[in-house]
């Protein structure tokens, strides 16, 4: 709301400053192309400010996420008896076990 009010205040100041010189030039009987240009610039600035305030309202944004993610395997370490290669016996060894 603060942005909208500040945008309207700035737009009012710009339009007021654009109209004042155009009205003063009518007294000298010059062509009115300056008034048209100033009006177009003021309308563009006001439209940009209002459009920017509307576009930046902070509403919900939707992001495409992957629909299915492969779960990571569940792993842990266990002490197990492992057959010894050299003499055929067994010894205890910590082994990583995954599901």
HELIX and SHEET records of a PDB file:
HELIX    1   1 UNK A    2  UNK A   25  1                                  24    
HELIX    2   2 UNK A   26  UNK A   28  5                                   3    
HELIX    3   3 UNK A   33  UNK A   55  1                                  23    
SHEET    1   A 2 UNK A  75  UNK A  83  0                                        
SHEET    2   A 2 UNK A  90  UNK A  98 -1                                        
END                                                                             
